[in-house]
Amino acid sequence: MTTSPWTRRARAALSFGRRGLRLSWTLLWPFLLAVSLALGFVLVAAWGFGDLQSYRAWQAEHHAHFLVWRLCLYTGLVVLWWPTRRRALKVAEQRGRIYRCEVLAILVVGLFELRNAGVL
């Protein structure tokens, strides 16, 4: 019975050799960073606001400020994406895939903002 190249690569990555540990750490550090940031946020919110209800009230009071922040963030993403988009369209074999990804990203952001506004 022969094994596929993918199976051999997976076994090599899961081994405890030097290469396997490096790959494991490569996959593990983003997860640990996200968990640490989430835990830090919860601890700071609990210390600063006392409970979840006061945090939600503060968040509702400052909804407009968060909206302005997110719009600035979206504008920055578009500004950074535009040169990358031109380069990607030059080398892309199927431009439709890039267009579909852009449309889906805009839909996701739009649905997120509509949900935050209370429309959905």
URURDA-V731796 format. One record per residue. N is the residue number from 1. OMEGA is omega in whole degrees, -180 to 180 (NA if undefined). Layout:
# URURDA-V731796
((N/OMEGA) (N/OMEGA))
This chain:
# URURDA-V731796
((1/-179) (2/178) (3/-179) (4/178) (5/179) (6/180) (7/178) (8/178) (9/179) (10/179) (11/179) (12/-180) (13/-179) (14/178) (15/-178) (16/176) (17/-179) (18/-179) (19/180) (20/178) (21/179) (22/179) (23/178) (24/180) (25/178) (26/179) (27/-173) (28/-173) (29/177) (30/178) (31/179) (32/177) (33/180) (34/179) (35/179) (36/178) (37/179) (38/179) (39/177) (40/178) (41/179) (42/180) (43/179) (44/179) (45/179) (46/-180) (47/-176) (48/-174) (49/179) (50/180) (51/-176) (52/-178) (53/179) (54/175) (55/178) (56/178) (57/178) (58/180) (59/179) (60/179) (61/-176) (62/-178) (63/-178) (64/179) (65/178) (66/178) (67/178) (68/178) (69/-179) (70/178) (71/175) (72/178) (73/179) (74/178) (75/177) (76/178) (77/179) (78/180) (79/179) (80/-178) (81/-171) (82/178) (83/178) (84/180) (85/-180) (86/178) (87/-179) (88/179) (89/179) (90/-175) (91/-176) (92/176) (93/180) (94/-177) (95/-179) (96/179) (97/179) (98/179) (99/179) (100/178) (101/178) (102/180) (103/179) (104/178) (105/178) (106/178) (107/180) (108/179) (109/179) (110/178) (111/177) (112/-179) (113/176) (114/178) (115/178) (116/180) (117/180) (118/179) (119/179) (120/NA))
